[in-house]
Amino acid sequence: MDLSVRIGSLHLRNPFIAASGCFGYGVEYAGIVDLSGLGGIAVKGLYLNPREGHPPPRIVETPSGMLNAIGLQGIGVHPFIAEKMPELRRLGATVIVNICGSTLDEYVELARILSDVEGVAALELNISCPNIKEGGIQFGCNLNSTFDVVSGVRKATTLPIIPKLTPNVTSVSSFAKAAEDAGADAVSLVNTFLAMVVDVETRRPRLSNVMGGLSGPAIRPIAVRMVYECARLVRIPVIGMGGIADARDAIEFLIAGASAVQVGTANFADPFIWPRLVSGLSDYMDRHRITRVADLVGTLDTRPRG
């Protein structure tokens, strides 16, 4: 049974990727998760320089989901290369580096730096974080800016580039097409939905940033719909995410058109989820006599019933 996924020159052992921001830099989980057994690890977003993020409270639970407003706290690209990449290489992880920028030039410089780092398999462009006031989402909510940042990074690296798209737009598929036209190897979606929670006793927002990004099972049906729309419009692979909590959730995304999936919020509740995802997908493929996971992708039957 072939669970492998090919996205340009990026090879994944299976379609399950740890989502950026929900798995640290990967090394934090090395004691309980076989990193080499994951399809890939999208590491916590990196700027050129260290970033503190927002003050607490930065996370709040909500029915069937979670809001976060971390603010892209991170160690910066050079400490990551020096302190985290050697261990990730030793552990056999497939590393997808999520990069963030306040300017187009910052994205391009990050791509240039990481292109020379052994073990970096691909770059995920974070142009969609909903809870920072500068950079990031300003590129992801404007078609021309999306094209420009992808095009600029494309000129700076031969690594596979995967723009991460925001759902906080009218038509996410049009942004997938802009990314494809600019030279992206794939797109990943969706990032979190802009949301807020209010403490009714104090009449204050539960997050210091007032608003944050909603993730978890609450968003999954919307995310599946957006993946389906994008996969119908673009020729490049789509990586789906949003509320995946078990293998059946992941299979939904694959049938809708995703070539691979990312799992985020569920990992907080259950860091041992990974082998169950692989076995659940394998069992499904065995029952349905599917030998290659690629043969499951985009097989949604929308013909009239009866």
Secondary structure, 3 states (H helix, E strand, C coil): CECCEEECCEEECCCEEECCCCCCCCHHHCCCCCHHHCCEEECCCECCCCECCCCCCCEEEECCEEEECCCCCECCHHHHHHHHHHHHHHCCCCEEEEECCCCHHHHHHHHHHHHCCCCEEEEEEECCCCCCCCCCHHHHCCHHHHHHHHHHHHHHCCCCEEEECCCCCCCHHHHHHHHHHCCCCCEEECCCEEECCEECCCCEECCCCCCEEEECHHHHHHHHHHHHHHHHHCCCCEEEECCCCCHHHHHHHHHHCCCEEEECHHHHHCCCHHHHHHHHHHHHHHHCCCCEHHHCCCCCCCCCCC
